[in-house]
Amino acid sequence: MLLAGVSPNVFPVAQAGFGSMTVLGLWVLLPSVISLIVVISVAAWRRHRRLSNRILAGASAGFVATFGLEAVRATSFHVFEGMPGDLPRLLGVLLTDRFMQGPSLLSDFVGWTYHFWNGAAFGIIFAVLFGRKSTLWAVGYGVLIGIGFLISPAVDSLGIGFMGTEMPRMPITVTLAHLAYGVILGALCRRWVRDNGWLFNAPLDSKQPCTVVTSTELEPISTSQ
């Protein structure tokens, strides 16, 4: 979960002035992605099926749910001017250090990849923590992500005030987009996560330990029987 949580925090940390996204992307984001791939591979190799299933199911559900988020965000941005800019393109420009030159095909690809990877990362965290909980859990989780984004330095740095209050459509867009993300995430996790309960519960397919009975515990058998 810590490795999955690295990616969504790169943008806010950079906007808070703790480093450029180019440097953080190379020395923090990329190693976290590689490390997470190693964790998934080791979990599968060691046959930790519950963990590997939750990571892969959560990543897939979060990735797909980001399309729902984008449907709301893009509609608001292009139709209602509810966003101050095209966030994925901005992320790509910052990650490739092209802020002065503007977006390119490569920066757009990097920005959109980072955006959808964030969706997958949040999906991993939810699936590992909650598994097949009710979709309402995922809705609440999605809204909390949106609120976390709104109160982060990333929004204030866009010049629209704390929580985007100088642009009222922005908080509404962010909240609705993450609500859509939560609905899809919860529905897919209930379909793709294989087991109920918490991660550290005893696996459903585990066998009960055998009880060894010593000869002194056996009752004598009557020969007449």
BAGUTI-669640 format. One record per residue: residue in one letter; y, x, z of N, C-alpha, C in turn. Coordinates in steps of 0.001 Angstrom, whole numbers, plus 500000, padded with zeros to 6 digits. Last residue first. Example, Ala and Ser with C-alpha at 12.3 -4.5 7.8 and 13.67 -1.06 7.14 Angstrom:
S497750512850507080498940513670507140500030512900507870;A494310513190507800495500512300507800496700513200507800;
REM end
This chain:
Q442865483650520991443609482951519949443217483496518571;S441473485335522533440869484018522319441582483232521243;T443012487506522840441922487616521866441280486272521580;S446498487217523030445189486830523589444124486896522508;I448670489873522898448111488756522125446723488474522680;P451434490740524906450025490902524555449482489659523873;E454643491082523420453776490391524375452323490596523966;L456525494031522998455638493043522425454781492398523500;E457896496061524091458542494763524142457661493663523569;T456493498353523655456523497872525038457145496501525161;S456942498921520989455634498391521377455637497841522787;T460228497785519990459257498795520421457977498122520880;V461938496714517239461220496253518427460171497293518783;V465030496884515813463779497612515994463152497172517306;T466683494805513670466411495075515075465045495720515202;C468948495531511036467591495241511490467447495602512965;P472133493988510464471319495150510851469952494729511364;Q472611491868507660472580492022509101471707493214509464;K474356492979504784473133492547505428473221492757506928;S477223491715503054476587492740503887475370492163504580;D478670490024501531477327490321501048476628491389501892;L481111489854502762480278488662502760478843488972502352;P482129492533504917481854492003503581480879490834503632;A484128491949507754482821492374507255482581491759505889;N487636492560507175486535491720507624485226492276507080;F489699493998506103488771494723506968487712493821507602;L491224492162504568490566493286503928489475493897504786;W490610488726505479491391489950505481490555491106504943;G489512485934503387489716486689504614490537487940504420;N487321485835500508488323485292501412488558486253502568;D486891487593497384486488487212498733487658486644499513;R487868488282494847486521487712494967486183487174496341;V490705487530492990490205488199494193488904487520494589;W491188485701490903490623487022490601490151487804491816;R492209483276491894491166483256490865490452484606490765;R494106483963493692493052483044494143491914482982493140;C495718485462492017494968486139493078493854485250493609;L496837483445490428495913484406489825495106485160490879;A498443482054492276497405481345491525496374482321490950;G500182484077493196499263483401494110498124482722493382;L501554484756490794500794485759491545499759485097492448;I502828482343490155501810482886489254500933483901489976;V504539482103492407503620481023492023502483481566491165;G506030484509492357505132484205493466504112483133493125;Y507531484240489984506600485359490152505575485035491231;A509107482055490687508139481925489587507093483030489669;L510579483341492683509754482188493035508692481966491962;H511926485200491210510884485689492115510031484544492663;A513637483469489812512735484357489081511601484840489977;L515086482260491869514204481443491032513192482308490278;T516467484548492879515586483743493738514598482933492906;V517931485430490648516967486317491297515973485522492133;T519558483159490145518615483661489142517524484501489780;I521050483064492505520214481918492121519147482369491132;P522443485498492464521460485221493525520523484069493181;M523938484999489910523010486117490105522013485852491237;R525750482984490092524544482743489298523497483820489538;P527890484091491568526934483167492214525666482901491415;M529183486862491943528613486277490733527522485310491176;E529828487736494352530946487594493424530489487053492074;T527391488056495609528184486862495942529381486670495021;G525368489931495473525846489327494235526728488118494442;M524890491082497893523991490008497484524470489291496226;F528179492209497776526951492160498560526156490907498221;G529448492643494372529510492311495788528153492289496458;I529140493580491864529254492121491998529187491693493463;G528567496203491172529962495773491217530151494274491326;L526139497331491370526450496723490082527867496181490032;S525770498060493972526229499103493058526581498558491679;D524679495785495085526066496117495415526626497145494450;V522067496051494105522914494943493663524376495259493914;A521112498390495377521063498268493922522004497187493415;P521035498256498120522206498891497490522249498714495982;S519709494919498833519582496361498635520863496930498023;I519755492225498930520456492915500019520386494435499873;L518262491574496652519661491160496735520429491916497821;F515697492531497262516458493122496159517942492806496287;G515036490814499362515101492253499595515883492962498511;I514972488416497960516009488610498982516176490098499281;G512702488932496346514008488662495747515146488881496732;I510749489208498309511041490332497418512425490157496799;L510810486611499341511215487738500196511523488979499368;V509761485227497159511149484974497561511661486100498452;G507112486253497196507994486479496056509459486283496404;Y506216485262499682506243486705499421507196487026498272;G506296482525499236507135483120500259507297484618500067;V504331482489497199505695482008496931506676482599497946;A502103483399498578502639484213497488504056483780497123;W501732481274500329501948482616500859502592483497499795;L501205479235498539502456479186499304502772480541499939;T498646479734497691499738480105496793501084480068497505;S496645481025500401497269479929499679498415480432498807;K494807484130499853495556483178500654496175482103499760;R493019486100498991493036484789498337493740483743499191;G494811488870500078493652488421499320493858487087498637;F496713490117501706496413488701501908495235488172501105;L496863492948501223497211492353502523496590490973502716;V496035493280498595495403494068499651495660493441501012;A497764491491497284496314491283497238495600492048498343;F500323492591497825499971491231498253498462491047498319;I500135495156496667500438495009498094500013493635498589;I499659494470493977498670495240494738498883495047496233;G502073493192493325500822492445493302499732493141494086;F503830495303493427503983494231494411502719493365494467;A502792496651491179502761497271492506502911496228493609;A503356494913489062501961495218489397501850495788490803;G506160495033489147505472493760489344504022493959489729;N506482497749488562506933497223489850506257495892490155;W505547497724485948504773498436486952505197497996488356;F507605496377484715506316495691484850505400496415485835;H509631498364484970509840496996485461508503496279485684;Y508519500555483632508824500648485065508970499256485681;T508450499478481047507217499910481707507409499985483214;W511151499094480572510269497922480648508939498269481316;G512010501808480620512569500800481524511678499587481682;V510534502998478563510390503484479937510882502428480933;F511511501519476354510079501520476672509858501949478120;D514227502209476476513818500809476620512340500717477008;S514070504949475987514554504489477292514188503025477533;L513095504916473324512317505521474396512759505011475752;L515199503676471982513869503068471927513002503604473065;S518039503823474211517318504208473003515970503503473021;P521282503132475682519829502948475540519314503436474196;G523722505802476271523301504437476039521801504349475789;Q524913508188476999524571507980475593524215506534475280;M525265508008479754526443508230478912526145507934477441;F522624507572480631523671506625481009524905506768480116;R520165508753480313520939508451479112522087507490479416;D517934509460481953519219510166482041520028510003480755;T515743507924482106515742508951481056517060509714480993;L516372506184484171515178507028484289515165508163483268;L518660504886483187518760505726484378517560506666484504;V517613503522480990518707504469480795518811505427481978;G515736501871482275515306502873481318516359503939481076;L517422500236483792516432501095484458515959502207483531;L518783498912481733519510499791482653518557500750483356;R516695497431480676517342498443479829518127499433480688;P516097495733482884515098496683482381515700497782481502;L518690494291483132518195495228484141517127496188483609;D521358493693481427519919493652481146519250494716482014;G523842492275483656523366493149482592521872492987482404;P524453490344485507525540491208485030525137492138483901;M523199487054484872522959488420485317524060489312484755;G523763484637483712523495484653485145523164486016485705;E524411483502481254525148484676481742525004484805483268;F522777481593480202523737481160481228524594482301481786;V521332482962478157521849481612477946522979481280478915;H520582485546478923520996485307477550521686483963477352;F520008485340481724520868486398481191521429486028479819;S518278483149481966519553483150482680520521484157482075;T516176484082480361516874482834480030518241482789480688;A515420486370481803515935486500480442516694485244480005;R514537485231484259515636486206484214516264486279482825;V512424483507483483513595482985484196514778483937484040;A510735485291482201511123484056481509512370483465482151;E510284487221484155511126487560483014511583486318482250;L508515485876485835509809486311486347510777486561485191;G506377485651484042507037484457484560508415484773485100;F505776488352483750506189487591482569506887486306482989;T504899488970486267506201489490485864506690488823484585;A502327488036486357503366487243487025504766487714486647;V500944490140485157501087488865484437502211488038485038;F501217492050487241501679492340485881501914491043485112;G499974490759489380501387491092489456501990491380488095;A497342490609488411498076489379488715499580489642488766;S496725493359488201496678492498487015497501491223487235;A497018494189490874497811494814489816497864493925488582;G495109492535492136496522492427492479497415493026491412;A492745493448490938493144492045490784494621491876491078;L492768496144491781492799495820490357493239494383490114;I492760495817494605493780496628493943493896496228492474;R490506494206495035491842493723495414492947494522494734;N488432495827494075488696494520493468490105494032493789;S488574497992495832488849498209494409489127496885493700;L487904496672498282489185497341498093489519497499496613;R485325495692497729486382494785498178487761495396497939;R483834497944497008484096496900496023485233495977496444;H483477500897497228484252500039498122484744498857497283;R482041502830495839481568501445495870482214500632496992;R483047505245495323482401505088496620481879503667496838;W484216504657492861483112505614492918482337505482494220;A486271502918493636485214502439492744483986503347492817;A487754504657495237487238503411495805486101502852494952;V488437506616493355487570506978494480486958505732495105;S490101505078491665488903505730491141487922506082492252;I492164504314493403491346503292492743490031503893492252;V493163506877494050492631505999495102491710504941494497;V494048507719491523492988508462492205492341507603493283;I496096505890491137494963505890490205493778506624490818;L497776506768493164497187505431493255495999505291492311;S498514509262492185497760509176493444497086507822493587;I499991508493489931498777509296489768497900509199491014;V502089507144491221501235506432490263499915507174490089;S503218509206492726502669508034493422501742507246492507;P504116511022490744503015511396491644502399510209492374;L506187509295489595505017509715488819503868510187489715;L508045509003491806507373507870491166506091508291490461;V508744511725492495508275510747493488507456509639492829;W509521513314490381508942513974491550508425513020492615;L510489511603488322509606512722488007508849513221489232;G512078509717489622510995509282488744509983510380488495;L513941511305490912512996510528491713511817510053490873;V515292512303488626514607513220489537513562512473490363;T516211509883487503515461510839486694514643511772487574;M517681508694489472516406508077489123515563509013488270;S519035511047491829519063510335490555517692509748490264;G519637510489495351519050511220494227519141510395492961;F520708508750497137519770509749497641519077510527496531;G522377506586496598522922507932496533522009509031497028;A521514504072496267522108504373497570522627505801497634;Q520283504201493854521595503572493888522295503767495231;A517879505380494686518777506107493788520188505532493836;V516843503296496240517123504590496865518081505408496005;P516520501222494297517465501077495417517830502407496073;F514573502620492549515882502153492083516869501965493242;V512347503115494269513020504207493573514425503799493137;N510973500985495309512071501529496105512831502649495410;P508859500325493665509974499374493786511170499925494540;S507210502785494037507891502444492790509047501457492967;V506088502736496662507029503775496234507867503301495055;G504134500885497216505497500584497627506524501606497192;A501777502061496473502281500968495637503736500651495970;L501527503841498629501685504359497274502246503292496339;L501191502005500717502339502915500720502591503474499322;M498797500834500000500000500000500000501256500871500000;
REM end
